[in-house]
Amino acid sequence: MLVRPDEKTPIARLLTFLEYGERMAHDCAKAQAALSEDAGTRRFLLSQAKQEAMHALVFQGAIAWLAPKHLRDTPFLGALEEYRRILDDALARRDLLETFLAEQVVLEGLGEVVLTRIEQGLVKRAAPFGRLRRILLRQEEAHHGFGRRQLEWAIDRGETDRATLRQRAQRYLVLTDAMVLTLCDLFESIDEDATAWANDVRTFLPDWCVA
């Protein structure tokens, strides 16, 4: 793998973001499954929880290989902790639609964009396990698509509306913006196009969410 010694820690920090997000997604999907009254939705969410746990282990192994020293001082973890706190509050209120918005749509979408950009860099560096990386990315895309469909169906059923969802999304987006600033610095440190990455970060959201 063609990774320079000075690139190992920044790449490991990017993967730390993904690992932490996967662990949050695992916990959330399990809680969502317990709240859902639809059998098909529960099955998907339990499957997602298993996949997220596997993803976290994959990233953990890559981090240990790249930079075995402690990396938990990464600045974006504060924003992720606050994100978890307000997501847990939505779960405690049993607001399943808000959790779909926060986890599957916003957070999974952001993770998908990060993973896509990292994947492009890993391909340039002749990284191994390409097939495994592609499987992970497809699964992330499926989780994100699931969340978007759940919200669209809820809108069609009159259970919520775009204006309400847009308003609820704002506090989550403030936190993802804080994460993006730090992640841009990490992309720049490994000679990846941080501007292109930053321009991608709203493309994962439905149009009504950022209108």
Wavefront OBJ file of the C-alpha trace (Angstrom):
o trace
v 0.000 0.000 0.000
v 1.498 3.322 -1.111
v 0.852 5.384 2.028
v 3.590 7.782 3.062
v 4.618 7.685 6.744
v 3.263 11.222 7.254
v -0.139 10.176 5.840
v -0.786 7.312 8.232
v -2.035 9.339 11.183
v -4.359 11.642 9.161
v -5.881 8.634 7.377
v -6.273 6.871 10.717
v -8.048 9.948 12.083
v -10.455 9.938 9.140
v -11.152 6.281 9.818
v -11.630 7.091 13.512
v -14.470 9.407 12.503
v -16.039 6.578 10.508
v -15.517 4.007 13.278
v -17.171 6.231 15.871
v -20.042 6.946 13.500
v -20.524 3.223 12.813
v -20.741 2.466 16.528
v -23.311 5.231 16.960
v -25.269 3.902 13.978
v -25.191 0.370 15.423
v -26.663 1.516 18.734
v -29.255 3.685 17.006
v -30.407 0.991 14.563
v -30.936 -1.473 17.429
v -32.983 1.119 19.325
v -34.965 1.993 16.192
v -35.794 -1.678 15.629
v -37.227 -1.862 19.143
v -39.423 1.163 18.426
v -40.680 0.082 15.003
v -44.052 -1.648 14.683
v -43.411 -2.818 11.116
v -41.826 -6.261 10.762
v -39.998 -5.459 7.521
v -38.577 -2.262 8.959
v -37.403 -4.115 12.070
v -35.639 -6.732 9.958
v -33.826 -4.083 7.942
v -32.764 -2.198 11.064
v -31.475 -5.316 12.819
v -29.538 -6.212 9.677
v -28.157 -2.676 9.568
v -27.065 -2.936 13.207
v -25.077 -6.085 12.423
v -23.473 -4.471 9.386
v -22.533 -1.343 11.344
v -20.837 -3.457 14.021
v -18.838 -5.240 11.310
v -17.876 -1.927 9.699
v -16.622 -0.600 13.037
v -14.395 -3.662 13.463
v -12.983 -3.225 9.956
v -12.133 0.414 10.612
v -10.716 -0.437 14.030
v -8.343 -2.936 12.450
v -7.234 -0.441 9.802
v -6.635 2.232 12.451
v -4.536 -0.159 14.525
v -2.393 -0.953 11.477
v -1.972 2.649 10.356
v -1.449 4.388 13.681
v -1.542 2.153 16.763
v -1.080 5.111 19.120
v -4.086 6.639 20.868
v -6.134 8.848 18.488
v -9.126 9.801 20.615
v -8.087 13.439 20.948
v -9.515 14.143 17.485
v -11.484 17.449 17.590
v -14.560 16.213 15.704
v -15.358 13.715 18.470
v -16.862 16.516 20.581
v -19.376 17.291 17.836
v -20.112 13.593 17.415
v -20.736 13.214 21.150
v -23.190 16.117 21.065
v -24.804 14.561 17.989
v -25.227 11.302 19.900
v -26.743 13.171 22.835
v -29.532 14.814 20.831
v -30.093 11.616 18.824
v -30.482 9.680 22.088
v -32.987 12.323 23.189
v -35.062 11.665 20.049
v -34.938 7.928 20.760
v -36.044 8.541 24.350
v -39.014 10.524 22.980
v -39.744 7.580 20.653
v -39.619 9.970 17.700
v -38.722 7.396 15.068
v -38.982 9.813 12.140
v -36.512 12.254 13.688
v -34.086 9.398 14.299
v -34.352 8.344 10.634
v -33.591 11.947 9.675
v -30.643 12.258 12.060
v -29.072 8.833 11.624
v -29.878 7.287 8.253
v -30.266 10.504 6.246
v -27.833 13.049 7.725
v -25.158 11.007 9.521
v -25.122 8.030 7.145
v -25.093 10.414 4.210
v -22.112 12.285 5.608
v -20.330 9.008 6.298
v -21.052 7.865 2.764
v -19.449 11.019 1.355
v -16.395 10.661 3.614
v -16.023 6.987 2.737
v -16.355 7.719 -0.986
v -13.595 10.349 -0.835
v -11.343 8.096 1.245
v -11.968 5.251 -1.185
v -10.802 7.404 -4.090
v -7.605 8.154 -2.185
v -7.057 4.508 -1.262
v -7.437 3.441 -4.896
v -4.675 5.903 -5.837
v -2.530 4.383 -3.097
v -3.102 0.809 -4.303
v -4.756 -0.158 -1.018
v -5.706 -3.816 -0.485
v -9.179 -5.262 0.207
v -10.881 -3.314 -2.572
v -13.829 -5.722 -2.743
v -14.455 -5.435 0.999
v -14.305 -1.651 0.808
v -16.846 -1.636 -2.023
v -19.204 -3.854 0.005
v -19.019 -1.442 2.930
v -19.787 1.513 0.681
v -22.784 -0.241 -0.919
v -24.177 -1.057 2.509
v -23.807 2.566 3.617
v -25.653 3.666 0.479
v -28.440 1.186 1.288
v -28.818 2.499 4.845
v -28.985 6.076 3.579
v -31.522 5.184 0.895
v -33.651 3.373 3.467
v -33.835 6.486 5.644
v -34.786 8.736 2.757
v -37.560 6.352 1.698
v -38.923 6.166 5.247
v -39.231 9.938 5.394
v -40.790 10.226 1.936
v -43.373 7.578 2.842
v -44.141 9.393 6.104
v -44.642 12.647 4.177
v -46.968 10.891 1.729
v -48.978 9.465 4.645
v -49.320 12.896 6.229
v -47.345 11.907 9.351
v -44.938 14.822 8.871
v -44.053 17.433 6.274
v -40.909 18.786 4.639
v -40.951 22.069 6.565
v -41.023 20.258 9.918
v -38.238 17.889 8.913
v -36.140 20.757 7.556
v -36.504 22.634 10.842
v -35.544 19.555 12.873
v -32.528 18.908 10.678
v -30.899 22.244 11.433
v -29.344 21.411 14.808
v -27.908 18.208 13.369
v -26.506 20.086 10.368
v -24.806 22.640 12.637
v -22.882 19.749 14.202
v -22.021 18.120 10.876
v -20.702 21.483 9.695
v -18.355 21.503 12.697
v -17.168 18.007 11.760
v -16.595 19.012 8.148
v -14.188 21.809 9.119
v -11.923 19.341 10.906
v -12.221 16.679 8.242
v -11.244 19.229 5.562
v -7.979 19.793 7.439
v -7.337 16.057 7.454
v -8.007 15.731 3.716
v -5.606 18.587 3.017
v -2.905 16.939 5.122
v -2.919 13.884 2.827
v -2.935 15.954 -0.379
v -6.573 15.238 -1.177
v -8.870 17.925 -2.568
v -10.552 19.323 0.541
v -12.562 21.829 -1.500
v -14.109 19.086 -3.631
v -14.871 17.074 -0.501
v -16.478 20.076 1.221
v -18.608 20.746 -1.861
v -19.921 17.183 -1.653
v -21.237 17.375 1.879
v -24.698 18.765 1.032
v -25.263 16.479 -1.945
v -26.270 13.602 0.338
v -29.278 15.562 1.653
v -32.748 15.732 0.087
v -33.424 19.051 -1.623
v -36.133 19.937 0.873
v -33.668 19.564 3.755
v -31.407 22.396 2.609
v -33.948 24.585 0.776
l 1 2 3 4 5 6 7 8 9 10 11 12 13 14 15 16 17 18 19 20 21 22 23 24 25 26 27 28 29 30 31 32 33 34 35 36 37 38 39 40 41 42 43 44 45 46 47 48 49 50 51 52 53 54 55 56 57 58 59 60 61 62 63 64 65 66 67 68 69 70 71 72 73 74 75 76 77 78 79 80 81 82 83 84 85 86 87 88 89 90 91 92 93 94 95 96 97 98 99 100 101 102 103 104 105 106 107 108 109 110 111 112 113 114 115 116 117 118 119 120 121 122 123 124 125 126 127 128 129 130 131 132 133 134 135 136 137 138 139 140 141 142 143 144 145 146 147 148 149 150 151 152 153 154 155 156 157 158 159 160 161 162 163 164 165 166 167 168 169 170 171 172 173 174 175 176 177 178 179 180 181 182 183 184 185 186 187 188 189 190 191 192 193 194 195 196 197 198 199 200 201 202 203 204 205 206 207 208 209 210 211
